[in-house]
Amino acid sequence: MASDKIEMENSDGKLKHLEFARMIAINALVCLSDLYEYAKQNSGPLKSTVGTVESAVATVVGPVYEKFRGVPGDLLVFLDKKVDEATVKFDKHAPSLAKQVVGRGHFMVQKASQEAQTILREAQVGGPHAAIDYTSKLFKQSLLSQGVRVWYGVNQIPPFHAISKYGRSHCCLLVREVQQVNCSHGGKGLYSL
């Protein structure tokens, strides 16, 4: 009896893990409904036929819909409960490294979701150009951050120091040759060491 009460409370409130699935379904239904209404309004000479078919389908499907009306919500509550149970089991039995990986993945998904919402807000407020501008700034920051991480990681490996020293000396020789060719053609050197 107590578990029925808990499930009833969950079905009215937000789901703990699968609320996104409910929101996706609602948004999809709204989009399909708008699309159907648009098609119905622009059906031209077939409007009366579309209305007749719509009423026939509503007559046949209506009772079936009423019978299975709460099934998707109940199914989501059931699945949400199972996900919650699996999460508790995972927390009890998984090694700490696996928990860290899952936590990091969860953090990355949340951050990506927040950034996507920010980009969407930028597009709504300032238009597509503002969203593209914000996205390019975000990409530049991410690229710089990842570049620094890669540079730090590569800098910790001693063989790369020798490779970079070798590459640097060859780059210097190449730049000198380009300067000599440029100066021999009467131009000024573009690079100086």
C-alpha positions in Angstrom: 0.0 0.0 0.0 2.8 2.4 0.9 4.6 1.6 -2.4 1.4 2.4 -4.3 1.3 5.8 -2.6 4.9 6.4 -3.5 4.3 5.5 -7.2 1.2 7.8 -7.2 3.3 10.6 -5.9 6.0 10.0 -8.5 3.5 9.8 -11.4 2.2 13.3 -10.5 5.6 14.8 -9.8 8.9 14.8 -11.7 10.7 11.7 -12.4 14.1 11.3 -10.7 16.1 10.0 -13.7 13.9 9.9 -16.8 12.2 13.3 -16.8 14.0 14.1 -20.0 12.1 11.3 -21.8 8.8 12.8 -20.7 9.8 16.2 -22.0 11.0 14.7 -25.3 7.6 12.9 -25.7 5.6 16.1 -24.9 7.7 18.2 -27.3 7.3 15.6 -30.1 3.5 15.4 -29.6 3.3 19.2 -29.7 5.3 19.3 -32.9 3.3 16.5 -34.5 0.0 18.2 -33.5 1.2 21.5 -35.0 2.2 19.7 -38.2 -1.1 18.0 -38.4 -3.0 21.2 -37.9 -0.9 22.9 -40.6 -1.6 20.1 -43.0 -5.3 20.1 -42.2 -5.6 23.8 -42.7 -3.8 23.6 -46.1 -5.6 20.6 -47.4 -7.6 22.7 -49.8 -10.5 20.9 -51.4 -9.9 17.8 -49.2 -10.9 19.6 -46.0 -14.3 17.9 -45.7 -12.7 14.5 -46.4 -10.0 15.0 -43.8 -12.7 16.1 -41.3 -14.7 12.9 -42.0 -11.7 10.7 -41.7 -10.6 12.4 -38.5 -14.0 11.9 -36.9 -14.0 8.2 -37.9 -10.5 7.7 -36.5 -11.5 9.5 -33.3 -14.5 7.3 -32.9 -12.5 4.1 -33.3 -9.3 5.1 -31.5 -11.0 7.1 -28.7 -12.0 4.2 -26.5 -8.7 2.5 -27.0 -6.9 5.7 -26.0 -9.0 6.0 -22.9 -8.3 2.5 -21.9 -4.5 2.8 -22.3 -4.3 6.5 -21.3 -2.0 6.2 -18.3 0.2 3.3 -19.6 3.1 5.5 -20.9 3.3 7.5 -17.7 3.1 4.3 -15.6 5.8 2.7 -17.7 8.1 5.8 -17.3 7.5 5.6 -13.5 8.4 1.9 -13.5 11.5 2.4 -15.6 12.6 5.4 -13.5 12.2 3.2 -10.4 14.4 0.4 -12.0 17.0 3.0 -13.0 17.1 4.2 -9.4 17.5 0.7 -8.1 20.3 0.0 -10.6 22.0 3.3 -9.6 21.9 2.2 -5.9 23.4 -1.2 -6.8 26.1 0.4 -8.9 27.0 2.8 -6.1 27.3 -0.2 -3.6 29.3 -2.6 -5.8 31.2 -0.7 -8.4 34.9 0.1 -8.0 35.9 3.7 -7.3 37.4 4.2 -10.7 34.1 3.2 -12.4 32.3 5.7 -10.1 34.7 8.4 -11.1 34.2 7.7 -14.8 30.4 7.8 -14.5 30.6 10.9 -12.4 32.8 12.6 -15.0 30.5 11.5 -17.8 27.5 12.8 -15.9 29.2 16.2 -15.3 30.1 16.4 -19.0 26.5 15.7 -20.0 25.2 18.4 -17.6 27.7 20.9 -18.9 26.9 20.2 -22.5 23.2 20.5 -21.7 23.8 23.9 -20.0 25.8 25.1 -23.0 23.2 24.0 -25.5 20.5 25.9 -23.5 22.8 29.0 -23.5 23.3 28.7 -27.3 19.5 28.4 -27.7 18.9 31.4 -25.6 21.5 33.4 -27.6 19.7 32.3 -30.8 16.3 33.4 -29.4 17.5 36.8 -28.2 20.1 37.8 -30.7 19.3 35.6 -33.7 21.4 33.0 -35.5 24.5 35.3 -35.8 24.6 35.8 -32.1 24.4 32.0 -31.5 27.1 31.4 -34.1 29.3 34.1 -32.5 28.8 32.6 -29.0 29.5 29.1 -30.3 32.7 30.1 -32.0 33.9 31.8 -28.8 33.1 28.7 -26.9 34.9 26.6 -29.4 38.0 28.8 -29.3 38.1 28.6 -25.5 37.6 24.8 -25.6 40.3 24.4 -28.2 42.8 26.6 -26.2 42.0 24.6 -23.0 42.5 21.3 -24.7 45.7 22.5 -26.4 47.1 23.5 -23.1 46.2 20.1 -21.7 47.9 18.3 -24.6 51.0 20.5 -24.4 51.3 19.8 -20.7 50.9 16.0 -21.2 53.4 16.0 -24.1 55.8 18.1 -22.1 55.9 15.4 -19.4 57.3 12.8 -21.8 61.1 13.2 -22.3 61.4 11.8 -25.8 59.3 14.6 -27.1 61.8 17.1 -25.8 64.4 15.7 -28.2 62.0 15.6 -31.1 61.0 19.2 -30.5 64.6 20.3 -30.3 65.3 18.5 -33.6 62.2 20.1 -35.2 63.0 23.5 -33.9 66.5 23.5 -35.4 65.2 22.4 -38.8 62.5 25.1 -38.6 65.2 27.7 -37.9 67.2 26.5 -40.9 64.1 26.6 -43.2 63.3 30.2 -42.1 66.9 31.3 -42.8 66.7 29.8 -46.3 63.4 31.5 -46.9 64.9 34.8 -45.8 67.9 34.4 -48.0 65.7 33.7 -51.0 63.5 36.6 -50.2 66.5 39.0 -49.8 68.1 37.8 -53.0 65.0 38.8 -54.9 65.3 42.4 -53.6 62.6 42.0 -50.9 63.1 42.5 -47.2 63.2 39.6 -44.9 59.8 38.8 -43.4 61.2 36.9 -40.4 64.1 37.6 -38.2 65.6 35.3 -35.6 
